[in-house]
Amino acid sequence: MSFDELYESCFRNIPVVRVPDPTVKEKKSPSSSSLQDLTTLDHVFATSRYVLFHLIRSGSRHSEELAPLLKQLVVTKNAASVGEDAEKRSSSSPAKIRRLFSLKRKSKKKKKDTISIASSSEQTELAVVVIDVEPVTNSEKGAEAFGEPGWFVVATLPHLTKSRLLRSLKYSSPPSLSIVESSSRQVVTSEGRRSLLEDPSGQNFPWVDLSPAEIFQGKLLRSIENQDGSRSIETTDFSDLKSCVKGIYFAANWYPPCKQVGRQIAEAYEKIKKQGKNFEIIFCSSDRSQESFEQHLHSMPWFAFPFDAQKLSHLTKVYGVCGIPAFVILDEQNELITKHGRNVLLEDPMGRKFPWRSQPFYELNEYSLCRITDLPSLIVFTEGAPGDVAFSMSVLKNTAEANQAGASGVPPVVQNEGQEALAEAQGPSQALVESTTNSESSGSEESDSVPKNADPLQLFYTGDDPVCDHILDSLGLYEAELPLIGIIDVSIGMMTICEEPDVGDWIIADFIAAYKAGKLTMRPIPSSQSKSATKVGGIPMKVIEKALGINQSPSQQSIGASQQQEDSANQKSVAV
């Protein structure tokens, strides 16, 4: 679900701590100082036009990568905003009008209005909220360890709230920057990191992502064979392309892995087209020159966007592409079906599951492993014998049908997580908690319930693929008795295992219900234990660990990396 859809029930009461300014010394008691620094996310939204969520992993050496640029952006934009507001107030401010006409100021009828809607003098242009995505945060660190004075740091959250928040901000890996417009609570972009690195002065802020309709227009190119055997490039208009399922292929001629991937996709493409499927592929180039692009295009049987760095930037931001080669599949309305298009075609080169929309459940194997990063995942681990597989599929089929029909037995959950986290952040200081919650969230409805689809789960079962054993090993479960059920949430780096010794419909239903009610004990996904193996069943160990969120760090392939990072990485990986 989107950020704005979950805001009222899940996010508005999230506790945040304002980073104090060490140069300002105030003569206040410790309790009053804490009260001043503690507030809620709703207050931050009420007093700023844009909220910049800076998602970091505090234990990573990359955690401070964006801080200097972000600090300068905030200072510049807020200073400019103050100047504009001062100019407006000097000519037509309510105070000046009252003085001119000797009017008395009317008293405010509702105190809560001052919280929900800030005056122009109180409102800043930008506010930064830092979220530490580390599974277990260091409680001894103060807010100043995570950000600059005036920024806000999210306090420790219940795992469900944290998972919802990260998903709604479209978080993928740290450090990242998601920008939310305060009045609409809409995520303007989740690619703020890349935009900030490309535009550090913020001339194009807030870096609004283009819509698919704005991107999918203009010219398309295609290589055709002439009568004499030579090849030329034919131009057509995108509007002439009939509505169809599309694969967008991001690659470059100079990067060797793209050649192998291109051949694999081409083989599947030809087979699928021969069956008359309504499917087209469009190439989006990361080549270094027009000449290299055309040479690359002549090796392809599909369409291509013209060689255009701006088009490449827009497409990669909208669909969250962070490196090459990449292949995403879109529906007829250009909405994302899956970002794992290459794996989809390798598993189903004949297109039997076309157009490859989400399935009720998946077998966990080398092709589906990447999906674990998409959503929290429930996995039924068995020995993988044919009888085990048949049983797992039967159980998960019933579970999927029950969830889809809304008959999972999960009761509505009254949203008190923000209040609980606030209390946890302040410990025994009950007066402080009551003061803050009463003032900051008085406008909220405590009867608001979390939407039933706020915590989606993917369902997996294990077969005889070697990757399954390694996943058990990576999760510290290699010697566990099977069957067993677990839920893995890679986004927050946490997992939980069902304590029941057996597997069945009602056991899974109760396990899911307890998870969605926040009653399960979550524990961090273990760090990598691998010391020797580099591949499992042909899959590189790093790919498996990345899917499980183990040893997570920014990829050298990430778009928007500094030029120094890109130059040093070009020998073995590539930024688009």
C-alpha positions as CSV (number, residue, x, y, z in Angstrom):
1,M,0.0,0.0,0.0
2,S,1.1,3.6,-0.6
3,F,2.4,6.0,2.0
4,D,-0.7,8.2,1.9
5,E,-3.0,5.2,2.3
6,L,-1.2,4.1,5.4
7,Y,-0.4,7.5,6.9
8,E,-3.4,8.0,9.2
9,S,-3.6,4.5,10.6
10,C,0.1,3.6,10.7
11,F,2.5,6.5,10.4
12,R,1.2,9.8,11.9
13,N,2.0,8.9,15.5
14,I,5.5,7.5,14.7
15,P,7.9,9.1,17.3
16,V,10.8,11.1,16.1
17,V,13.5,12.9,18.0
18,R,14.9,16.3,16.8
19,V,18.6,16.4,16.6
20,P,19.7,19.1,19.1
21,D,22.0,22.0,18.1
22,P,25.2,21.6,20.3
23,T,26.0,25.3,19.9
24,V,22.8,26.3,21.5
25,K,22.8,26.1,25.3
26,E,19.3,26.3,26.9
27,K,18.7,26.5,30.6
28,K,16.1,23.8,30.9
29,S,15.5,20.7,33.0
30,P,16.3,17.4,31.3
31,S,12.7,16.5,31.1
32,S,11.6,19.7,29.4
33,S,14.6,19.4,27.0
34,S,13.5,15.9,26.1
35,L,10.0,17.1,25.6
36,Q,11.2,19.7,23.2
37,D,13.2,17.2,21.2
38,L,10.5,14.5,21.1
39,T,7.6,14.8,18.6
40,T,5.7,12.8,16.1
41,L,6.0,12.4,12.3
42,D,2.6,14.2,12.0
43,H,4.2,17.4,13.5
44,V,7.0,17.2,11.0
45,F,4.5,16.9,8.1
46,A,2.6,19.9,9.5
47,T,5.6,22.1,9.7
48,S,7.3,21.5,6.3
49,R,6.4,21.4,2.6
50,Y,8.5,18.4,1.8
51,V,9.8,15.6,4.0
52,L,13.0,13.9,2.9
53,F,13.4,10.4,4.3
54,H,17.1,9.6,4.6
55,L,17.4,5.8,4.9
56,I,20.7,4.7,6.2
57,R,22.4,1.6,7.7
58,S,24.2,3.0,10.7
59,G,26.8,0.3,10.7
60,S,27.8,0.8,7.1
61,R,30.7,3.0,5.9
62,H,28.3,4.4,3.3
63,S,25.9,5.8,5.9
64,E,27.3,9.4,5.6
65,E,27.5,9.4,1.8
66,L,24.6,11.8,1.2
67,A,24.8,13.8,4.5
68,P,27.0,16.7,3.2
69,L,25.0,17.2,0.0
70,L,21.7,16.8,1.9
71,K,22.7,19.3,4.5
72,Q,23.6,21.9,1.9
73,L,20.4,21.3,0.0
74,V,18.3,21.8,3.2
75,V,20.1,25.0,4.2
76,T,19.8,26.5,0.7
77,K,16.1,25.7,0.2
78,N,15.0,26.7,3.7
79,A,16.9,30.0,3.5
80,A,15.3,30.8,0.1
81,S,11.9,29.9,1.5
82,V,12.4,32.2,4.5
83,G,13.3,35.0,2.2
84,E,10.2,34.5,0.0
85,D,7.9,34.3,3.0
86,A,9.4,37.4,4.6
87,E,8.8,39.3,1.4
88,K,5.2,38.3,1.2
89,R,4.6,39.0,4.9
90,S,6.1,42.5,4.7
91,S,3.5,43.6,2.1
92,S,0.4,41.7,3.1
93,S,0.9,40.0,6.4
94,P,-2.2,39.6,8.8
95,A,-0.3,41.5,11.5
96,K,0.3,44.5,9.3
97,I,-3.3,44.6,8.2
98,R,-4.5,44.5,11.8
99,R,-2.2,47.4,12.7
100,L,-3.4,49.5,9.8
101,F,-7.1,48.9,10.6
102,S,-6.8,48.7,14.4
103,L,-8.3,45.2,14.4
104,K,-8.0,42.9,17.3
105,R,-6.7,39.4,16.7
106,K,-9.3,36.7,17.1
107,S,-8.6,34.0,19.6
108,K,-8.1,30.5,18.2
109,K,-11.1,28.2,18.9
110,K,-9.3,24.9,18.6
111,K,-5.8,24.3,19.8
112,K,-5.3,21.3,17.6
113,D,-5.5,23.4,14.5
114,T,-2.1,24.9,15.4
115,I,-0.7,21.4,15.2
116,S,-2.4,20.1,12.0
117,I,-1.8,23.3,10.0
118,A,1.3,25.3,10.6
119,S,1.4,29.0,9.9
120,S,3.6,30.2,7.0
121,S,6.1,31.6,9.5
122,E,6.5,28.2,11.2
123,Q,6.7,26.1,8.1
124,T,10.0,25.2,6.5
125,E,10.5,24.1,2.9
126,L,12.4,20.9,3.8
127,A,12.6,18.6,6.8
128,V,14.9,15.6,7.0
129,V,13.8,12.4,8.8
130,V,16.5,9.8,9.2
131,I,15.5,6.1,9.4
132,D,18.1,3.6,10.5
133,V,17.4,0.4,8.6
134,E,19.8,-1.6,10.7
135,P,17.9,-4.6,12.1
136,V,19.2,-3.9,15.7
137,T,20.0,-0.3,16.4
138,N,22.5,0.9,19.0
139,S,20.4,2.3,21.8
140,E,23.4,4.1,23.3
141,K,23.7,6.4,20.3
142,G,22.0,9.8,20.6
143,A,20.1,11.4,17.8
144,E,23.1,13.5,16.9
145,A,24.9,10.4,15.7
146,F,22.4,10.0,12.8
147,G,22.0,13.5,11.4
148,E,22.5,17.2,11.5
149,P,21.0,19.6,14.0
150,G,17.4,20.3,13.2
151,W,16.9,16.9,11.4
152,F,14.7,14.3,12.9
153,V,15.5,10.7,13.7
154,V,12.8,8.0,13.9
155,A,12.8,6.1,17.2
156,T,12.9,2.3,17.4
157,L,9.7,1.0,15.8
158,P,7.7,-2.2,16.0
159,H,8.8,-4.5,13.2
160,L,5.4,-4.3,11.3
161,T,5.4,-0.5,11.4
162,K,9.0,-0.3,10.1
163,S,8.3,-2.8,7.4
164,R,5.2,-0.9,6.2
165,L,7.1,2.4,6.3
166,L,10.1,1.1,4.2
167,R,7.8,-0.5,1.6
168,S,5.7,2.6,1.3
169,L,8.8,4.7,0.7
170,K,9.9,2.1,-2.0
171,Y,13.1,1.5,-0.1
172,S,15.5,-0.9,-1.8
173,S,19.0,-0.5,-0.3
174,P,20.9,2.0,1.9
175,P,21.7,4.8,1.7
176,S,18.6,6.1,-0.1
177,L,16.4,9.2,-0.2
178,S,12.6,9.3,-0.6
179,I,10.8,12.6,-0.9
180,V,7.2,13.0,0.3
181,E,5.0,16.1,-0.4
182,S,3.5,17.0,2.9
183,S,0.0,18.2,2.0
184,S,-0.8,15.2,-0.2
185,R,1.5,12.7,1.5
186,Q,2.4,11.4,-1.9
187,V,5.9,10.0,-2.6
188,V,7.3,12.4,-5.2
189,T,10.3,10.1,-5.8
190,S,12.1,7.2,-4.2
191,E,15.2,8.0,-6.3
192,G,16.2,11.1,-4.4
193,R,19.8,9.7,-3.8
194,R,20.5,9.6,-7.5
195,S,18.8,12.9,-8.2
196,L,20.8,14.6,-5.4
197,L,24.1,13.3,-6.8
198,E,23.1,14.5,-10.3
199,D,21.7,17.8,-9.1
200,P,23.3,18.8,-5.8
201,S,22.2,22.4,-6.0
202,G,18.6,21.2,-6.2
203,Q,17.7,23.3,-9.3
204,N,15.1,20.7,-10.4
205,F,13.9,19.9,-6.9
206,P,11.7,18.1,-5.9
207,W,12.8,15.8,-8.8
208,V,9.3,14.6,-9.6
209,D,9.2,11.3,-11.4
210,L,7.6,11.3,-14.8
211,S,4.5,9.2,-15.3
212,P,4.6,6.3,-17.8
213,A,2.3,8.2,-20.1
214,E,4.9,11.0,-20.3
215,I,7.8,8.6,-20.9
216,F,6.2,6.3,-23.5
217,Q,5.9,8.7,-26.3
218,G,8.0,9.9,-29.3
219,K,10.0,7.7,-31.6
220,L,10.9,4.1,-31.6
221,L,13.7,2.5,-33.7
222,R,14.2,-0.9,-35.2
223,S,16.9,-2.6,-37.2
224,I,15.8,-4.1,-40.5
225,E,17.6,-6.1,-43.1
226,N,17.7,-4.6,-46.6
227,Q,17.5,-6.6,-49.8
228,D,21.3,-6.5,-50.3
229,G,21.8,-8.0,-46.8
230,S,22.9,-4.7,-45.2
231,R,21.0,-3.3,-42.2
232,S,19.4,0.0,-41.6
233,I,17.4,1.6,-38.9
234,E,13.6,2.1,-39.3
235,T,11.8,4.8,-37.3
236,T,8.2,4.6,-36.1
237,D,6.1,6.5,-33.6
238,F,5.3,5.0,-30.2
239,S,1.6,5.7,-30.7
240,D,1.7,3.2,-33.7
241,L,2.8,0.4,-31.3
242,K,-0.4,-1.5,-30.4
243,S,-1.2,-2.1,-26.8
244,C,0.8,-5.0,-25.5
245,V,2.8,-6.5,-22.6
246,K,6.3,-5.0,-22.8
247,G,9.8,-6.0,-21.7
248,I,12.2,-3.1,-21.2
249,Y,15.8,-4.2,-21.7
250,F,18.5,-2.1,-20.2
251,A,22.0,-2.9,-21.5
252,A,25.2,-1.7,-23.1
253,N,27.3,-3.0,-26.0
254,W,30.6,-2.6,-24.1
255,Y,29.6,-4.6,-21.0
256,P,30.2,-8.3,-21.5
257,P,27.4,-9.7,-19.3
258,C,24.8,-7.9,-21.4
259,K,25.8,-10.0,-24.4
260,Q,24.9,-13.3,-22.7
261,V,21.7,-11.9,-21.2
262,G,20.8,-10.5,-24.6
263,R,21.1,-13.9,-26.2
264,Q,19.0,-15.6,-23.5
265,I,16.2,-13.0,-23.9
266,A,16.4,-13.2,-27.7
267,E,15.9,-17.0,-27.7
268,A,12.8,-16.7,-25.4
269,Y,11.5,-13.7,-27.4
270,E,11.5,-15.6,-30.7
271,K,9.7,-18.6,-29.1
272,I,7.1,-16.4,-27.5
273,K,6.4,-14.4,-30.7
274,K,6.0,-17.6,-32.7
275,Q,3.1,-18.5,-30.5
276,G,1.4,-15.2,-31.3
277,K,1.7,-13.7,-27.8
278,N,1.0,-9.9,-27.6
279,F,4.5,-9.2,-26.4
280,E,7.2,-6.7,-27.5
281,I,10.6,-5.7,-26.1
282,I,12.1,-2.2,-26.2
283,F,15.8,-1.7,-25.7
284,C,17.0,1.3,-23.5
285,S,20.7,1.9,-24.1
286,S,23.5,2.7,-21.7
287,D,26.0,2.7,-24.6
288,R,28.7,5.4,-24.6
289,S,28.1,6.7,-28.1
290,Q,25.6,6.9,-30.9
291,E,27.8,4.6,-33.1
292,S,28.0,2.0,-30.3
293,F,24.3,2.2,-29.8
294,E,23.5,1.6,-33.5
295,Q,25.9,-1.3,-33.6
296,H,24.2,-2.8,-30.6
297,L,20.7,-2.3,-32.1
298,H,21.6,-4.1,-35.3
299,S,22.1,-7.3,-33.2
300,M,18.6,-7.1,-31.8
301,P,15.2,-8.3,-33.2
302,W,13.1,-5.8,-31.2
303,F,12.4,-2.1,-30.9
304,A,14.6,0.5,-29.2
305,F,14.3,4.0,-27.7
306,P,16.5,6.5,-29.4
307,F,20.0,7.0,-27.8
308,D,19.0,9.5,-25.1
309,A,20.5,9.8,-21.6
310,Q,17.5,11.7,-20.3
311,K,15.1,9.0,-21.5
312,L,17.4,6.4,-19.8
313,S,17.4,8.4,-16.5
314,H,13.6,8.7,-16.5
315,L,12.9,5.1,-17.2
316,T,15.4,3.8,-14.6
317,K,14.0,6.0,-11.9
318,V,10.4,5.2,-12.6
319,Y,10.9,1.4,-12.6
320,G,13.7,1.3,-9.9
321,V,16.4,0.0,-12.2
322,C,19.8,0.3,-10.6
323,G,22.2,-1.4,-12.9
324,I,22.7,-3.4,-16.1
325,P,21.8,-5.8,-17.5
326,A,18.2,-5.4,-16.4
327,F,14.9,-6.6,-17.8
328,V,11.6,-5.4,-16.5
329,I,8.1,-6.5,-17.7
330,L,5.2,-4.1,-18.0
331,D,1.5,-4.6,-18.6
332,E,-0.5,-2.9,-21.4
333,Q,-0.8,0.3,-19.2
334,N,3.0,0.3,-18.7
335,E,2.6,-0.6,-15.0
336,L,5.2,-2.9,-13.6
337,I,4.5,-6.6,-13.6
338,T,7.9,-7.7,-12.4
339,K,11.4,-6.3,-12.2
340,H,12.8,-9.8,-12.5
341,G,12.1,-10.2,-16.2
342,R,15.3,-12.1,-17.0
343,N,14.6,-14.8,-14.5
344,V,11.0,-15.0,-15.6
345,L,12.0,-15.7,-19.2
346,L,14.7,-18.2,-18.2
347,E,12.2,-20.2,-16.1
348,D,9.4,-19.9,-18.7
349,P,11.1,-19.4,-22.2
350,M,8.0,-20.7,-23.9
351,G,5.7,-18.2,-22.3
352,R,3.3,-20.7,-20.8
353,K,2.7,-18.3,-17.8
354,F,2.4,-15.2,-20.0
355,P,2.0,-12.4,-19.0
356,W,3.7,-13.5,-15.9
357,R,1.6,-11.7,-13.3
358,S,2.0,-12.5,-9.6
359,Q,1.3,-16.1,-8.7
360,P,-0.5,-17.4,-5.5
361,F,2.7,-19.1,-4.5
362,Y,6.1,-20.0,-5.9
363,E,8.6,-22.9,-5.7
364,L,11.8,-21.5,-4.2
365,N,14.5,-22.0,-6.7
366,E,17.3,-20.2,-8.6
367,Y,14.7,-18.3,-10.6
368,S,12.3,-17.2,-7.9
369,L,14.9,-16.5,-5.2
370,C,15.2,-12.9,-6.3
371,R,11.5,-12.3,-5.4
372,I,12.2,-12.6,-1.7
373,T,13.4,-9.0,-1.9
374,D,10.0,-7.8,-3.1
375,L,7.8,-8.5,0.0
376,P,7.9,-10.3,3.3
377,S,7.9,-14.0,2.5
378,L,6.4,-17.1,4.2
379,I,8.4,-20.2,3.3
380,V,7.4,-23.8,3.9
381,F,10.7,-25.8,4.2
382,T,10.5,-29.5,3.6
383,E,12.9,-32.3,2.5
384,G,11.8,-31.6,-1.0
385,A,10.6,-35.1,-1.9
386,P,7.7,-35.4,-4.4
387,G,5.2,-36.1,-1.6
388,D,6.5,-33.1,0.4
389,V,6.2,-30.8,-2.6
390,A,2.6,-32.0,-3.3
391,F,1.6,-31.5,0.4
392,S,3.2,-28.0,0.5
393,M,1.4,-26.9,-2.7
394,S,-1.9,-28.1,-1.3
395,V,-1.5,-26.3,2.0
396,L,-0.3,-23.1,0.3
397,K,-3.1,-23.2,-2.2
398,N,-5.6,-23.2,0.6
399,T,-3.8,-20.4,2.4
400,A,-3.6,-18.3,-0.7
401,E,-7.4,-18.8,-1.4
402,A,-8.2,-17.9,2.2
403,N,-6.1,-14.7,2.1
404,Q,-7.5,-13.7,-1.2
405,A,-11.1,-14.2,0.0
406,G,-10.4,-12.2,3.2
407,A,-11.1,-15.3,5.3
408,S,-7.7,-15.7,6.9
409,G,-9.2,-15.0,10.3
410,V,-7.0,-12.0,10.9
411,P,-8.9,-9.5,13.0
412,P,-8.6,-5.7,12.4
413,V,-5.8,-4.3,14.4
414,V,-6.3,-1.1,16.2
415,Q,-3.3,1.2,15.4
416,N,-1.5,1.9,18.7
417,E,2.0,1.0,17.4
418,G,3.1,4.6,17.1
419,Q,1.9,5.2,20.7
420,E,3.7,2.1,21.9
421,A,6.9,3.1,20.2
422,L,6.7,6.5,21.7
423,A,6.4,5.0,25.1
424,E,9.3,2.7,24.4
425,A,11.4,5.6,23.2
426,Q,10.9,7.4,26.5
427,G,10.7,4.5,29.0
428,P,9.2,5.4,32.3
429,S,8.6,9.1,31.6
430,Q,4.8,8.7,31.4
431,A,4.0,12.3,31.8
432,L,6.3,13.1,28.8
433,V,4.6,10.5,26.7
434,E,1.1,11.7,27.5
435,S,2.0,15.3,26.9
436,T,3.4,14.5,23.5
437,T,0.7,12.1,22.3
438,N,-2.0,14.4,23.5
439,S,-0.6,17.5,21.7
440,E,0.7,15.9,18.6
441,S,-2.0,13.3,17.7
442,S,-5.1,14.7,19.2
443,G,-6.7,14.9,15.8
444,S,-6.2,11.2,15.1
445,E,-8.9,8.6,15.5
446,E,-7.7,5.8,17.8
447,S,-10.4,3.5,16.3
448,D,-8.6,3.7,12.9
449,S,-7.7,0.1,12.0
450,V,-4.8,-1.0,9.9
451,P,-6.0,-2.1,6.4
452,K,-6.1,-5.8,6.0
453,N,-3.8,-5.6,3.0
454,A,-1.2,-3.5,4.8
455,D,1.0,-6.6,5.4
456,P,1.1,-8.7,2.2
457,L,2.9,-12.0,2.3
458,Q,4.5,-13.9,-0.6
459,L,4.2,-17.7,-0.3
460,F,7.0,-20.1,-1.1
461,Y,7.6,-23.8,-0.8
462,T,10.9,-25.7,-1.2
463,G,11.7,-28.5,-3.6
464,D,14.9,-30.2,-4.5
465,D,16.8,-27.2,-5.8
466,P,20.3,-26.9,-4.1
467,V,19.6,-23.3,-3.2
468,C,17.0,-24.3,-0.6
469,D,19.6,-26.1,1.5
470,H,21.9,-23.1,1.4
471,I,19.1,-20.7,2.4
472,L,18.4,-22.9,5.5
473,D,22.1,-22.8,6.2
474,S,22.3,-19.0,5.7
475,L,19.4,-18.5,8.1
476,G,21.1,-20.7,10.7
477,L,18.5,-23.4,10.3
478,Y,20.6,-26.1,8.6
479,E,20.2,-28.6,11.5
480,A,16.5,-27.7,12.2
481,E,13.9,-30.5,11.9
482,L,11.8,-30.3,8.8
483,P,9.1,-29.4,7.9
484,L,9.1,-25.9,9.4
485,I,7.6,-22.5,8.5
486,G,9.3,-19.2,8.6
487,I,8.6,-15.6,7.6
488,I,11.5,-13.5,6.2
489,D,11.3,-9.8,5.8
490,V,14.5,-8.7,3.9
491,S,13.6,-5.0,4.0
492,I,14.0,-4.8,7.8
493,G,16.5,-7.7,8.0
494,M,14.3,-9.8,10.3
495,M,12.9,-13.3,10.4
496,T,10.7,-15.5,12.6
497,I,10.2,-19.2,12.8
498,C,6.9,-21.1,13.7
499,E,7.3,-23.0,16.9
500,E,4.8,-25.6,16.0
501,P,6.4,-29.0,15.2
502,D,4.1,-29.7,12.2
503,V,2.7,-28.0,9.2
504,G,-1.0,-27.7,8.3
505,D,-3.7,-25.3,7.1
506,W,-4.7,-24.1,10.6
507,I,-1.1,-23.8,11.8
508,I,-0.1,-21.6,8.9
509,A,-3.3,-19.5,9.3
510,D,-2.6,-19.0,13.0
511,F,1.1,-18.2,12.3
512,I,0.1,-15.5,9.7
513,A,-2.5,-14.1,12.0
514,A,0.0,-13.8,14.9
515,Y,2.5,-12.2,12.5
516,K,0.0,-9.6,11.2
517,A,-1.1,-8.8,14.8
518,G,2.5,-8.1,15.7
519,K,2.6,-10.9,18.3
520,L,5.6,-12.9,16.9
521,T,9.2,-12.5,18.1
522,M,11.4,-11.4,15.3
523,R,15.1,-11.9,15.2
524,P,17.8,-10.5,12.8
525,I,18.7,-12.5,9.7
526,P,22.2,-13.9,10.5
527,S,25.3,-12.4,8.9
528,S,27.0,-14.5,6.2
529,Q,28.5,-17.7,7.5
530,S,30.0,-18.7,4.2
531,K,33.8,-19.2,4.2
532,S,34.6,-21.2,1.1
533,A,31.7,-21.9,-1.4
534,T,31.4,-19.3,-4.1
535,K,28.4,-20.8,-5.9
536,V,25.5,-23.0,-5.0
537,G,23.7,-24.8,-7.8
538,G,25.4,-22.5,-10.3
539,I,24.2,-19.4,-8.4
540,P,26.9,-17.0,-7.1
541,M,26.9,-16.9,-3.3
542,K,26.7,-13.1,-3.4
543,V,23.4,-13.3,-5.3
544,I,21.9,-15.6,-2.6
545,E,23.1,-13.3,0.2
546,K,21.8,-10.2,-1.5
547,A,18.3,-11.9,-1.9
548,L,18.3,-12.6,1.9
549,G,19.6,-9.1,2.7
550,I,22.8,-10.5,4.2
551,N,25.8,-8.1,4.4
552,Q,23.8,-5.5,2.5
553,S,25.6,-2.6,1.2
554,P,25.3,-0.2,-1.8
555,S,26.1,-1.9,-5.1
556,Q,28.8,-0.4,-7.3
557,Q,26.3,-0.8,-10.0
558,S,23.9,1.6,-8.4
559,I,22.8,4.5,-10.6
560,G,23.9,7.8,-9.3
561,A,27.1,6.6,-7.8
562,S,29.9,9.1,-7.7
563,Q,32.2,9.3,-10.7
564,Q,35.0,7.9,-8.6
565,Q,32.9,4.9,-7.6
566,E,31.9,4.3,-11.2
567,D,35.4,4.6,-12.6
568,S,36.7,2.1,-10.0
569,A,33.9,-0.3,-10.7
570,N,33.9,-0.4,-14.5
571,Q,36.3,-3.4,-14.6
572,K,33.8,-5.7,-13.0
573,S,30.4,-3.9,-12.8
574,V,28.7,-1.0,-14.3
575,A,26.4,1.9,-13.4
576,V,23.7,2.7,-15.9
